[in-house]
Amino acid sequence: VQLVESGGGSVQAGGSLRLSCAISGRSNENYFLAWFRQPPGKEREGVAAMYTGFGGGNIYYDNSVKGRFTISRDAAKNTVILQMNSLKPEDSATYYCATGRLGGPAYGRFDLRSYTFWGQGTQVTVS
């Protein structure tokens, strides 16, 4: 499984960015996909996650981004999207997409241990 993020950049507070994560090595299986972020000098934290089964309706957000970020999946392109609106300076971080075993997460949906495969990260800077 390989994950490749794109779409990061610099934006002013209140602006929007759209991150994409292209997934290879997975097709029609059901599994969790998640976006994490790591601000400079801080630990990596989960911001959004979704389960590809059940029509993709099982979606979860960290409280810090709820109402501003939207995770979605383009199954035809095998891509997961993170639409980020109303960005704040505290959203500045390196953003990573991740996935783990087939089925549900081995630990919590925002537990790093649940995710085996990671992208290289894309930088988001909000000023």
KEMAR-654678 format. One record per residue: y, x, z of N, C-alpha, C in turn; residue in one letter. Coordinates in pm, 1 decimal. Layout:
# residues N
+----------+----------+----------+----------+----------+----------+----------+----------+----------+------+
:       nY :       nX :       nZ :      caY :      caX :      caZ :       cY :       cX :       cZ : rest :
+----------+----------+----------+----------+----------+----------+----------+----------+----------+------+
:        Y :        X :        Z :        Y :        X :        Z :        Y :        X :        Z :    a :
...
+----------+----------+----------+----------+----------+----------+----------+----------+----------+------+
***
This chain:
# residues 127
+----------+----------+----------+----------+----------+----------+----------+----------+----------+------+
:       nY :       nX :       nZ :      caY :      caX :      caZ :       cY :       cX :       cZ : rest :
+----------+----------+----------+----------+----------+----------+----------+----------+----------+------+
:   -118.9 :     84.6 :      0.0 :      0.0 :      0.0 :      0.0 :    124.3 :     88.5 :      0.0 :    v :
:    217.4 :     56.1 :    -85.7 :    344.7 :    130.3 :    -90.5 :    460.9 :     32.0 :    -89.6 :    q :
:    565.7 :     70.6 :    -18.5 :    685.0 :    -11.6 :     -6.0 :    805.4 :     72.5 :    -45.5 :    l :
:    892.7 :     17.4 :   -128.3 :   1011.4 :     89.9 :   -172.5 :   1132.8 :     -1.4 :   -157.1 :    v :
:   1224.6 :     38.8 :    -67.6 :   1345.3 :    -40.5 :    -43.9 :   1456.4 :      0.4 :   -140.3 :    e :
:   1546.4 :    -93.6 :   -162.1 :   1668.1 :    -67.0 :   -239.0 :   1774.9 :   -166.6 :   -195.7 :    s :
:   1899.2 :   -136.1 :   -231.8 :   2006.1 :   -231.8 :   -208.9 :   2100.5 :   -199.4 :    -96.1 :    g :
:   2078.3 :    -90.3 :    -24.4 :   2169.9 :    -54.7 :     82.6 :   2304.0 :     -8.9 :     27.1 :    g :
:   2398.4 :     14.7 :    117.1 :   2529.5 :     60.6 :     75.3 :   2630.6 :     42.0 :    185.6 :    g :
:   2756.2 :     53.8 :    149.4 :   2866.1 :     38.3 :    244.2 :   2941.8 :    -90.0 :    214.9 :    s :
:   2981.8 :   -158.2 :    320.0 :   3051.2 :   -285.4 :    304.9 :   3144.8 :   -303.8 :    422.0 :    v :
:   3249.6 :   -380.8 :    401.9 :   3339.8 :   -411.1 :    512.0 :   3282.3 :   -523.3 :    597.5 :    q :
:   3325.6 :   -527.0 :    721.6 :   3281.3 :   -632.2 :    813.1 :   3310.2 :   -769.5 :    751.8 :    a :
:   3212.5 :   -857.7 :    765.2 :   3223.0 :   -990.8 :    706.7 :   3161.6 :  -1001.7 :    568.5 :    g :
:   3127.9 :   -887.6 :    510.3 :   3070.7 :   -885.1 :    377.4 :   2920.5 :   -909.8 :    378.2 :    g :
:   2861.3 :   -896.3 :    260.7 :   2718.8 :   -924.0 :    242.7 :   2651.1 :   -810.7 :    167.1 :    s :
:   2522.5 :   -795.4 :    193.7 :   2436.7 :   -704.6 :    117.8 :   2300.8 :   -769.4 :    102.1 :    l :
:   2231.6 :   -732.1 :     -4.1 :   2098.5 :   -783.9 :    -31.1 :   2003.2 :   -667.1 :    -45.6 :    r :
:   1907.8 :   -659.0 :     44.0 :   1807.7 :   -552.9 :     38.9 :   1681.0 :   -606.3 :    -25.8 :    l :
:   1617.1 :   -521.8 :   -104.7 :   1490.0 :   -556.7 :   -168.0 :   1383.9 :   -455.9 :   -129.5 :    s :
:   1261.1 :   -501.7 :   -123.5 :   1148.5 :   -414.0 :    -92.5 :   1036.4 :   -447.5 :   -190.4 :    c :
:   1007.7 :   -355.5 :   -279.6 :    900.3 :   -373.9 :   -376.2 :    768.4 :   -330.2 :   -314.5 :    a :
:    669.3 :   -416.2 :   -324.2 :    539.6 :   -392.8 :   -259.6 :    434.5 :   -368.6 :   -366.3 :    i :
:    358.8 :   -262.8 :   -351.7 :    245.5 :   -239.4 :   -439.3 :    120.9 :   -220.2 :   -354.3 :    s :
:      7.2 :   -259.1 :   -408.5 :   -117.5 :   -247.5 :   -334.2 :   -156.7 :   -374.5 :   -261.2 :    g :
:    -72.2 :   -474.6 :   -268.1 :   -102.0 :   -605.8 :   -210.8 :    -73.5 :   -709.7 :   -318.0 :    r :
:   -155.6 :   -813.2 :   -323.2 :   -128.9 :   -916.9 :   -424.3 :   -134.3 :  -1054.5 :   -360.4 :    s :
:   -248.0 :  -1116.2 :   -355.3 :   -256.0 :  -1254.9 :   -310.1 :   -306.5 :  -1270.1 :   -167.2 :    n :
:   -316.4 :  -1159.5 :    -94.7 :   -362.6 :  -1170.8 :     43.2 :   -252.6 :  -1228.2 :    133.0 :    e :
:   -289.7 :  -1267.5 :    252.6 :   -194.1 :  -1316.9 :    351.5 :   -172.2 :  -1209.9 :    458.8 :    n :
:    -46.9 :  -1181.0 :    487.7 :    -14.1 :  -1075.0 :    582.1 :    130.8 :  -1090.7 :    625.1 :    y :
:    168.2 :  -1015.2 :    726.1 :    305.9 :  -1016.1 :    773.2 :    387.9 :   -912.2 :    699.0 :    f :
:    509.3 :   -949.1 :    669.6 :    610.8 :   -857.9 :    616.4 :    728.3 :   -859.1 :    712.7 :    l :
:    791.0 :   -745.9 :    732.6 :    902.5 :   -741.6 :    826.6 :   1008.3 :   -642.7 :    781.4 :    a :
:   1129.5 :   -667.4 :    826.7 :   1239.2 :   -573.3 :    813.3 :   1273.6 :   -522.7 :    953.2 :    w :
:   1282.6 :   -392.6 :    964.7 :   1326.9 :   -326.5 :   1085.9 :   1454.7 :   -248.6 :   1053.1 :    f :
:   1526.2 :   -209.5 :   1158.2 :   1641.2 :   -122.5 :   1138.2 :   1648.4 :    -22.4 :   1252.0 :    r :
:   1709.1 :     90.6 :   1221.9 :   1723.0 :    195.6 :   1321.8 :   1864.3 :    251.0 :   1315.5 :    q :
:   1949.5 :    211.3 :   1411.0 :   2083.9 :    269.7 :   1417.4 :   2075.6 :    416.2 :   1457.5 :    p :
:   2175.4 :    495.7 :   1427.0 :   2172.7 :    637.8 :   1463.2 :   2155.2 :    656.0 :   1613.6 :    p :
:   2058.1 :    737.1 :   1651.1 :   2035.6 :    768.2 :   1791.0 :   1968.8 :    658.0 :   1871.4 :    g :
:   1924.3 :    553.9 :   1805.5 :   1862.1 :    442.3 :   1876.6 :   1720.8 :    418.2 :   1825.7 :    k :
:   1648.9 :    332.9 :   1895.6 :   1512.5 :    302.2 :   1856.4 :   1509.4 :    202.6 :   1740.1 :    e :
:   1399.9 :    206.6 :   1668.4 :   1380.4 :    112.2 :   1559.6 :   1352.8 :    -27.2 :   1617.4 :    r :
:   1415.8 :   -128.6 :   1558.9 :   1402.0 :   -264.5 :   1608.4 :   1376.5 :   -361.5 :   1493.7 :    e :
:   1300.0 :   -464.7 :   1523.1 :   1272.2 :   -564.9 :   1422.4 :   1385.8 :   -664.1 :   1410.0 :    g :
:   1416.3 :   -705.5 :   1287.5 :   1521.9 :   -803.6 :   1267.4 :   1471.2 :   -931.2 :   1201.5 :    v :
:   1370.4 :   -921.3 :   1114.3 :   1319.5 :  -1040.2 :   1046.0 :   1175.1 :  -1016.9 :   1005.2 :    a :
:   1094.8 :  -1122.3 :   1010.9 :    955.0 :  -1111.0 :    972.5 :    908.9 :  -1243.0 :    912.8 :    a :
:    809.3 :  -1233.6 :    827.2 :    752.7 :  -1354.2 :    769.8 :    604.6 :  -1335.4 :    743.2 :    m :
:    531.6 :  -1447.8 :    742.1 :    390.1 :  -1446.6 :    709.6 :    377.2 :  -1502.1 :    567.7 :    y :
:    305.1 :  -1432.3 :    482.5 :    297.8 :  -1475.3 :    342.6 :    209.6 :  -1598.3 :    323.0 :    t :
:    120.9 :  -1627.9 :    419.8 :     35.9 :  -1745.6 :    409.9 :    112.3 :  -1873.2 :    442.5 :    g :
:     43.9 :  -1984.4 :    433.6 :    101.0 :  -2115.9 :    466.4 :    231.0 :  -2140.9 :    391.4 :    f :
:    237.5 :  -2096.4 :    267.0 :    355.3 :  -2118.2 :    185.5 :    475.2 :  -2034.2 :    223.6 :    g :
:    456.9 :  -1936.3 :    310.2 :    567.0 :  -1849.0 :    349.5 :    666.2 :  -1912.0 :    443.3 :    g :
:    626.4 :  -2022.9 :    508.7 :    719.8 :  -2093.8 :    595.0 :    730.3 :  -2039.0 :    735.7 :    g :
:    642.7 :  -1948.8 :    774.6 :    649.2 :  -1889.1 :    908.8 :    742.7 :  -1769.1 :    904.6 :    n :
:    864.1 :  -1790.9 :    951.6 :    970.1 :  -1689.8 :    944.3 :   1030.1 :  -1672.7 :   1082.3 :    i :
:   1062.5 :  -1548.2 :   1116.6 :   1111.0 :  -1517.2 :   1249.7 :   1229.9 :  -1422.5 :   1239.1 :    y :
:   1326.8 :  -1440.7 :   1328.6 :   1444.9 :  -1354.9 :   1331.3 :   1473.5 :  -1309.4 :   1472.8 :    y :
:   1525.9 :  -1189.2 :   1483.7 :   1580.5 :  -1145.7 :   1610.9 :   1709.5 :  -1224.3 :   1634.9 :    d :
:   1738.7 :  -1249.8 :   1761.9 :   1858.2 :  -1328.3 :   1793.5 :   1986.3 :  -1264.5 :   1740.4 :    n :
:   1987.4 :  -1134.2 :   1728.1 :   2109.5 :  -1064.3 :   1685.1 :   2146.7 :  -1093.6 :   1539.6 :    s :
:   2051.5 :  -1141.8 :   1460.0 :   2079.2 :  -1165.9 :   1318.7 :   2057.6 :  -1311.1 :   1278.1 :    v :
:   2011.2 :  -1392.8 :   1371.4 :   1979.8 :  -1531.8 :   1340.1 :   2105.6 :  -1603.0 :   1290.0 :    k :
:   2092.0 :  -1673.4 :   1179.1 :   2204.4 :  -1744.0 :   1120.1 :   2284.7 :  -1660.3 :   1021.7 :    g :
:   2259.0 :  -1529.0 :   1018.7 :   2332.5 :  -1440.8 :    927.3 :   2240.8 :  -1376.3 :    824.3 :    r :
:   2117.9 :  -1345.2 :    864.3 :   2023.0 :  -1279.9 :    775.7 :   1917.1 :  -1380.7 :    732.2 :    f :
:   1867.1 :  -1361.7 :    610.2 :   1759.8 :  -1446.8 :    558.3 :   1654.4 :  -1358.6 :    492.7 :    t :
:   1530.3 :  -1374.7 :    536.2 :   1418.9 :  -1303.6 :    474.3 :   1348.9 :  -1399.6 :    379.4 :    i :
:   1312.9 :  -1350.1 :    262.6 :   1242.0 :  -1433.3 :    165.4 :   1151.5 :  -1344.5 :     82.5 :    s :
:   1064.4 :  -1407.2 :      7.1 :    968.1 :  -1331.5 :    -73.4 :    964.4 :  -1388.1 :   -213.7 :    r :
:    970.4 :  -1299.6 :   -310.2 :    948.9 :  -1336.0 :   -449.9 :    805.8 :  -1296.1 :   -482.0 :    d :
:    714.5 :  -1393.2 :   -474.3 :    573.1 :  -1362.6 :   -493.0 :    544.9 :  -1311.7 :   -633.6 :    a :
:    615.4 :  -1364.7 :   -731.6 :    591.3 :  -1324.2 :   -870.2 :    623.0 :  -1176.8 :   -891.8 :    a :
:    725.8 :  -1128.4 :   -822.0 :    765.6 :   -987.7 :   -834.5 :    709.1 :   -902.7 :   -721.7 :    k :
:    635.6 :   -966.7 :   -629.0 :    580.5 :   -897.6 :   -512.2 :    690.0 :   -818.0 :   -440.6 :    n :
:    795.5 :   -888.2 :   -408.6 :    913.8 :   -827.5 :   -347.4 :    956.5 :   -912.0 :   -226.8 :    t :
:    998.9 :   -846.2 :   -121.9 :   1055.9 :   -915.7 :     -6.3 :   1204.3 :   -881.6 :      0.1 :    v :
:   1284.1 :   -983.5 :     26.4 :   1429.3 :   -973.5 :     21.9 :   1486.1 :   -993.1 :    161.8 :    i :
:   1590.2 :   -920.2 :    194.3 :   1667.7 :   -946.5 :    315.3 :   1812.6 :   -967.7 :    272.1 :    l :
:   1856.5 :  -1091.8 :    276.7 :   1995.1 :  -1124.7 :    246.4 :   2074.1 :  -1118.0 :    376.1 :    q :
:   2175.9 :  -1034.6 :    378.6 :   2253.5 :  -1012.0 :    500.4 :   2396.8 :  -1057.0 :    476.3 :    m :
:   2438.6 :  -1157.0 :    549.5 :   2574.2 :  -1211.3 :    538.7 :   2649.2 :  -1189.9 :    669.9 :    n :
:   2780.1 :  -1205.3 :    663.2 :   2865.8 :  -1191.4 :    781.9 :   2833.4 :  -1063.1 :    857.6 :    s :
:   2824.8 :   -954.3 :    784.8 :   2784.2 :   -828.0 :    844.9 :   2887.0 :   -779.5 :    945.2 :    l :
:   2834.9 :   -713.2 :   1048.7 :   2915.4 :   -658.6 :   1157.0 :   2893.8 :   -508.1 :   1163.3 :    k :
:   2986.7 :   -434.4 :   1220.3 :   2967.2 :   -288.4 :   1233.4 :   2837.8 :   -254.1 :   1307.1 :    p :
:   2797.8 :   -335.4 :   1402.2 :   2674.9 :   -306.8 :   1475.9 :   2548.3 :   -329.2 :   1393.2 :    e :
:   2562.3 :   -382.5 :   1272.0 :   2448.1 :   -393.5 :   1181.5 :   2422.3 :   -262.0 :   1106.7 :    d :
:   2511.6 :   -166.2 :   1121.9 :   2494.9 :    -37.1 :   1054.0 :   2367.9 :     30.4 :   1102.6 :    s :
:   2283.0 :     70.1 :   1009.0 :   2153.9 :    129.5 :   1043.3 :   2080.8 :    165.8 :    914.9 :    a :
:   1970.6 :    236.6 :    931.8 :   1875.3 :    252.0 :    822.6 :   1777.0 :    136.3 :    831.9 :    t :
:   1760.7 :     65.1 :    723.8 :   1673.9 :    -52.3 :    720.8 :   1541.9 :    -18.3 :    651.3 :    y :
:   1432.9 :    -63.8 :    713.0 :   1298.7 :    -36.4 :    662.7 :   1223.2 :   -167.9 :    643.8 :    y :
:   1147.1 :   -178.2 :    537.3 :   1050.3 :   -287.3 :    529.1 :    914.1 :   -232.2 :    568.8 :    c :
:    829.7 :   -320.7 :    617.4 :    701.6 :   -277.2 :    670.9 :    599.3 :   -389.1 :    656.7 :    a :
:    473.5 :   -347.8 :    652.9 :    364.5 :   -442.6 :    658.0 :    246.0 :   -378.7 :    727.7 :    t :
:    150.5 :   -461.1 :    768.4 :     37.1 :   -407.8 :    841.9 :    -93.5 :   -461.2 :    787.5 :    g :
:   -184.0 :   -492.1 :    877.7 :   -316.0 :   -539.3 :    837.2 :   -306.3 :   -677.2 :    774.5 :    r :
:   -409.6 :   -717.2 :    705.2 :   -416.8 :   -852.4 :    652.3 :   -430.4 :   -950.9 :    768.5 :    l :
:   -372.5 :  -1067.2 :    751.4 :   -374.5 :  -1166.1 :    857.6 :   -257.0 :  -1146.7 :    951.7 :    g :
:   -271.3 :  -1189.3 :   1072.3 :   -162.3 :  -1180.6 :   1169.3 :   -143.5 :  -1040.1 :   1222.8 :    g :
:    -29.0 :  -1014.3 :   1288.3 :     -2.9 :   -880.7 :   1341.8 :    -97.4 :   -848.8 :   1457.0 :    p :
:   -134.1 :   -721.2 :   1468.5 :   -224.8 :   -680.3 :   1574.5 :   -157.6 :   -692.0 :   1711.5 :    a :
:    -25.9 :   -674.3 :   1713.7 :     50.1 :   -687.0 :   1838.0 :    159.7 :   -790.4 :   1810.7 :    y :
:    276.7 :   -777.3 :   1866.6 :    382.8 :   -871.9 :   1841.3 :    437.5 :   -856.4 :   1701.6 :    g :
:    503.5 :   -961.3 :   1653.1 :    554.1 :   -957.7 :   1516.3 :    665.3 :   -856.7 :   1499.2 :    r :
:    732.7 :   -815.5 :   1604.8 :    833.4 :   -711.2 :   1598.2 :    789.9 :   -585.3 :   1673.3 :    f :
:    659.5 :   -576.3 :   1698.3 :    605.0 :   -457.6 :   1763.2 :    575.0 :   -353.3 :   1656.8 :    d :
:    630.3 :   -233.7 :   1670.9 :    608.8 :   -129.0 :   1571.0 :    460.7 :   -103.3 :   1545.9 :    l :
:    379.0 :   -120.5 :   1646.8 :    236.3 :    -91.1 :   1635.0 :    164.8 :   -185.9 :   1539.1 :    r :
:    229.6 :   -299.3 :   1509.5 :    167.5 :   -395.9 :   1418.2 :    179.4 :   -355.2 :   1272.6 :    s :
:    260.7 :   -253.0 :   1244.7 :    294.5 :   -220.8 :   1106.4 :    248.9 :    -80.3 :   1071.2 :    y :
:    162.1 :    -75.0 :    971.7 :    100.3 :     50.6 :    930.2 :    173.3 :    115.3 :    813.3 :    t :
:    230.2 :     32.7 :    727.2 :    290.6 :     80.8 :    603.2 :    441.5 :     57.4 :    608.4 :    f :
:    516.1 :    162.9 :    577.1 :    662.1 :    161.0 :    586.0 :    723.7 :    214.1 :    458.3 :    w :
:    838.7 :    157.8 :    424.6 :    917.4 :    214.3 :    316.5 :    993.2 :    336.5 :    364.9 :    g :
:   1069.3 :    396.2 :    273.8 :   1142.9 :    518.2 :    305.8 :   1275.2 :    489.7 :    374.9 :    q :
:   1319.5 :    365.0 :    372.1 :   1444.4 :    326.0 :    436.5 :   1561.3 :    326.3 :    341.6 :    g :
:   1658.3 :    239.6 :    371.2 :   1781.9 :    233.4 :    293.7 :   1897.2 :    216.6 :    391.4 :    t :
:   2004.9 :    290.8 :    367.8 :   2114.8 :    296.3 :    462.2 :   2211.8 :    180.7 :    440.7 :    q :
:   2251.3 :    119.2 :    549.8 :   2353.3 :     13.8 :    548.1 :   2464.9 :     56.9 :    642.2 :    v :
:   2586.8 :     59.8 :    590.3 :   2702.2 :     97.5 :    671.5 :   2805.6 :    -13.6 :    663.1 :    t :
:   2845.8 :    -64.8 :    778.4 :   2945.7 :   -171.6 :    786.0 :   3066.4 :   -118.5 :    862.0 :    v :
:   3181.4 :   -123.0 :    799.0 :   3301.9 :    -67.7 :    862.8 :   3409.0 :   -174.2 :    885.0 :    s :
+----------+----------+----------+----------+----------+----------+----------+----------+----------+------+
***
